[in-house]
Amino acid sequence: MPDPEADAWQISPAQATDFTEVSSSSPPLTLAGSPSKGKQSGLASLVLTVVELIRQLMEAQIVRRMEAGQLSDGEIERAGQSLQSLQTQIISICEVLEIDPADLNIHLGEMGSLLPKPGSYYPGQASRDASILELLDRLITTGIVVDGEIDLGLAQLDLIHARLKLVLTSQSRLI
């Protein structure tokens, strides 16, 4: 005879209709680009955007260290070639996935965008429309310590507890 309590704990797959309504007063985070390609390459665009963010952060740190005289000519040359190679690889992947490299950005509503407009940011100089990249660059340059706990869950169930201690700073500040 089937146990009536066992049926109460069954998990069934979500239906497409379960995700059709989103209740939010602010617009959702969106990747730039055309909606038709967004559904096909949304995750790829997001990953490439994160890679581009990290590439630009590294570039800003190289510029700062170069201007402070902390890098030799050989290190500057190697860093420049590496950044150029990474940028070429990002563009190549964009071409394969039919993503416009100019669309690698996340618009965060009132907070602005993740990446600055091309040519609008130079490390150490203020800009009118600050981006998250600029904020991260300044935090890395200054240094910041984050200490906290995060509970990740699903369906009102706490599933993962993480205790974090993060030091975010430029390598040159550790020397």
C-alpha positions in Angstrom: 0.0 0.0 0.0 1.5 3.4 -1.0 2.5 5.7 1.8 0.4 9.0 1.6 3.2 11.0 3.2 5.7 9.9 0.6 3.7 11.6 -2.2 3.9 14.9 -0.2 7.7 15.0 -0.7 7.8 14.3 -4.4 9.5 16.9 -6.5 8.1 17.5 -10.0 9.9 19.3 -12.8 9.0 23.0 -13.2 6.7 23.8 -16.1 7.4 26.6 -18.5 4.4 28.5 -17.2 6.0 28.6 -13.7 8.6 31.2 -14.9 6.3 33.4 -17.0 5.5 36.0 -14.3 8.2 38.1 -12.7 7.1 40.6 -10.0 9.6 43.4 -9.8 9.3 47.2 -9.7 12.7 47.7 -11.4 13.7 46.5 -14.8 15.6 43.3 -14.9 19.3 43.1 -15.6 19.8 42.8 -19.3 22.7 42.0 -21.6 23.0 44.4 -24.4 22.3 43.1 -27.9 19.5 41.9 -30.0 16.7 39.9 -28.3 16.7 37.2 -30.9 20.4 36.4 -30.3 20.1 37.0 -26.6 18.1 33.8 -26.0 20.6 31.7 -28.0 23.8 33.3 -26.6 22.8 34.9 -23.3 25.0 32.7 -21.1 27.9 33.1 -23.5 27.4 36.8 -23.5 27.4 36.9 -19.8 30.6 34.8 -19.5 32.4 36.9 -22.1 31.3 40.1 -20.3 32.8 38.8 -17.1 36.0 37.9 -19.0 36.1 41.4 -20.5 35.5 43.0 -17.1 38.5 41.1 -15.7 40.6 41.9 -18.8 39.8 45.6 -18.4 40.5 45.5 -14.6 43.9 43.9 -15.3 44.6 46.6 -18.0 43.8 49.4 -15.5 46.1 47.8 -12.9 48.9 47.6 -15.6 48.4 51.2 -16.5 48.6 52.3 -12.8 51.7 50.2 -12.2 53.3 51.4 -15.4 52.7 55.1 -14.5 54.1 54.5 -11.0 57.3 53.1 -12.6 56.8 49.7 -11.1 57.1 47.7 -14.3 60.1 47.2 -16.5 60.0 47.6 -20.3 59.9 43.9 -20.7 57.0 43.5 -18.3 55.1 46.2 -20.0 55.7 44.6 -23.4 54.6 41.1 -22.1 51.5 42.5 -20.4 50.5 44.5 -23.5 50.9 41.4 -25.7 48.9 39.3 -23.3 46.0 41.8 -23.1 46.0 42.1 -26.9 45.9 38.3 -27.2 43.0 38.0 -24.7 41.1 40.7 -26.5 41.6 39.0 -29.8 40.4 35.7 -28.4 37.3 37.4 -27.0 36.5 38.9 -30.4 37.1 35.6 -32.1 34.6 33.8 -29.7 32.1 36.6 -30.3 32.4 36.1 -34.0 31.8 32.3 -33.7 28.8 32.9 -31.4 27.5 35.8 -33.5 27.8 38.3 -30.6 28.6 41.9 -31.3 31.7 42.7 -29.0 30.2 46.1 -28.4 27.3 44.4 -26.8 29.4 42.8 -24.0 28.0 44.7 -21.2 25.3 44.5 -18.5 23.1 47.4 -17.9 22.2 47.7 -14.2 19.4 50.2 -14.4 20.0 53.3 -12.2 23.4 52.0 -11.2 24.7 52.4 -14.8 26.6 49.7 -16.6 29.1 47.1 -15.8 31.7 48.4 -18.3 32.5 52.0 -19.2 31.9 53.3 -22.7 35.0 52.7 -24.9 37.5 55.5 -24.3 35.6 57.0 -21.4 37.7 55.7 -18.5 41.4 56.1 -17.7 42.7 54.7 -14.4 43.1 57.4 -11.8 40.9 60.0 -13.6 37.4 60.8 -12.7 34.7 60.3 -15.3 31.1 61.6 -15.6 29.4 58.2 -16.0 31.1 55.9 -13.6 30.7 52.2 -14.2 31.1 49.1 -12.0 34.5 48.5 -13.6 35.7 51.9 -12.4 34.4 51.2 -8.9 36.1 47.8 -8.8 39.3 49.4 -10.1 39.3 52.0 -7.3 38.5 49.4 -4.7 41.4 47.1 -5.9 43.8 50.1 -5.9 42.7 51.2 -2.4 42.2 47.7 -1.0 39.1 46.4 0.8 38.3 43.6 3.2 34.9 41.9 3.1 33.9 39.6 5.9 30.5 38.0 6.1 28.2 35.1 5.7 25.9 34.1 2.9 23.1 31.6 2.9 22.1 30.3 -0.5 18.8 28.6 -0.9 16.0 27.6 -3.1 12.3 27.2 -2.5 12.6 28.7 1.0 15.2 26.1 2.0 18.7 27.2 3.1 21.0 24.8 1.2 24.5 26.3 1.3 26.1 28.4 4.1 29.3 30.2 3.2 31.5 32.2 5.6 33.7 34.6 3.6 36.8 36.6 4.3 37.9 38.4 1.2 40.8 40.7 0.7 40.6 42.6 -2.6 43.6 44.6 -3.4 46.3 45.3 -6.0 49.3 42.9 -5.9 51.5 46.0 -5.7 49.9 46.9 -2.4 50.9 43.6 -0.9 54.6 44.2 -1.5 
